[in-house]
């Protein structure tokens, strides 16, 4: 665990514009300050996917002001759990970290109808993760 005694989780995908943004947003929302949350991409996009922003807005979470961030080794080293969502070999691996690989469809280039099932699956997995971490999910 990190020094703050809060578990810290890093979500990683290639563009940090869809899946990892949704994962981080759900964990921040449901963890309600009891989990340190980061997200990053191995090749970040310019902006978050608009269909992802819309799909998250539908469930009451606003990620419109988020910006994709570049994955750094510091972010990985500062995290207890690293969740990869299709970043290939670009994710650095450090001993002592817990790695989870969530195989999910990439929402890039898809409309909001295609993003909804991906969003719902990410929310389900985040709720499971909170249980695993011993953190009670909020709303």
C-alpha positions in Angstrom: 0.0 0.0 0.0 1.1 3.6 -0.6 2.2 5.8 2.3 -1.3 7.3 2.5 -2.6 3.8 3.4 -5.1 4.3 0.6 -4.8 1.8 -2.2 -3.7 3.3 -5.4 -4.8 2.2 -8.9 -3.5 3.1 -12.3 -5.7 2.4 -15.4 -3.7 2.2 -18.7 -4.7 1.9 -22.3 -3.1 3.1 -25.5 -4.8 6.4 -26.0 -6.1 7.2 -22.5 -9.2 8.5 -24.2 -11.8 5.8 -23.5 -11.5 2.6 -21.4 -8.9 3.9 -18.9 -10.8 7.2 -18.5 -14.0 5.4 -17.8 -12.2 3.0 -15.3 -10.6 5.9 -13.5 -13.9 7.9 -13.4 -15.9 5.0 -12.0 -13.2 4.3 -9.4 -13.0 7.9 -8.3 -16.8 8.2 -8.2 -17.5 4.9 -6.4 -14.3 5.0 -4.2 -15.4 8.4 -3.0 -11.9 9.5 -2.0 -10.9 6.2 -0.4 -8.7 5.1 -3.4 -6.0 7.1 -5.2 -6.8 7.0 -8.9 -4.6 7.6 -11.9 -5.0 6.9 -15.6 -2.6 7.1 -18.5 -1.9 6.0 -22.1 1.2 4.6 -23.9 0.3 6.9 -26.9 -2.2 9.4 -25.5 -4.8 11.0 -27.8 -5.4 14.7 -28.0 -8.8 14.5 -26.3 -11.1 12.0 -24.6 -13.5 10.2 -27.0 -16.7 12.3 -27.2 -18.9 9.1 -27.2 -17.2 8.1 -24.0 -17.9 11.5 -22.4 -21.5 11.2 -23.5 -21.9 7.6 -22.2 -20.4 8.6 -18.8 -22.7 11.7 -18.6 -25.6 9.3 -19.0 -24.7 7.7 -15.7 -24.1 11.0 -13.9 -20.3 11.2 -14.2 -18.8 14.2 -16.1 -15.3 13.5 -17.6 -15.6 16.3 -20.2 -12.7 18.2 -18.6 -10.3 15.2 -18.5 -7.3 15.1 -20.8 -5.3 12.0 -21.9 -2.0 11.7 -20.1 1.3 10.0 -21.0 2.1 6.8 -19.1 5.3 7.3 -17.0 7.3 4.8 -14.9 6.7 7.1 -11.9 2.9 6.5 -12.3 3.4 2.8 -12.3 5.8 2.8 -9.4 3.4 4.9 -7.3 0.5 2.5 -7.9 -0.4 -0.7 -6.0 -2.6 -2.0 -8.7 -2.0 -1.5 -12.5 -5.0 -2.3 -14.7 -4.1 -2.6 -18.4 -6.7 -2.4 -21.1 -4.9 -3.2 -24.2 -1.6 -1.2 -24.0 0.4 -4.1 -25.4 4.1 -4.2 -24.5 4.2 -0.5 -23.6 3.3 -1.1 -20.0 6.3 -1.2 -17.8 6.3 -4.1 -15.3 7.7 -3.7 -11.8 8.0 -6.4 -9.1 5.6 -6.1 -6.2 2.8 -4.6 -8.2 -0.5 -6.3 -8.8 -1.4 -6.4 -12.6 -4.8 -7.0 -14.0 -5.4 -7.2 -17.7 -9.0 -6.3 -18.6 -9.8 -7.4 -22.1 -12.4 -5.0 -23.4 -13.5 -3.7 -26.7 -11.9 -0.4 -27.8 -14.5 2.4 -28.0 -12.3 4.4 -30.5 -14.3 5.4 -33.5 -17.6 4.0 -32.1 -20.8 5.7 -31.3 -22.4 6.0 -27.8 -24.5 2.9 -28.5 -21.4 0.8 -28.8 -19.7 2.5 -25.8 -22.6 1.8 -23.3 -21.9 -2.0 -22.9 -18.2 -1.3 -22.5 -19.0 1.3 -19.9 -21.3 -1.0 -18.0 -18.7 -3.8 -18.0 -16.0 -1.4 -16.7 -18.4 -0.3 -13.9 -19.0 -4.0 -12.9 -15.3 -4.7 -12.8 -14.5 -1.5 -10.8 -17.1 -2.6 -8.2 -15.4 -6.0 -8.0 -12.1 -4.3 -7.7 -13.3 -2.1 -4.8 -14.5 -5.3 -3.0 -11.1 -6.9 -3.6 -9.4 -3.8 -2.1 -11.7 -3.9 0.9 -13.2 -0.5 0.0 -17.0 0.0 0.3 -18.4 1.4 -3.0 -20.3 4.6 -2.8 -23.5 5.4 -4.7 
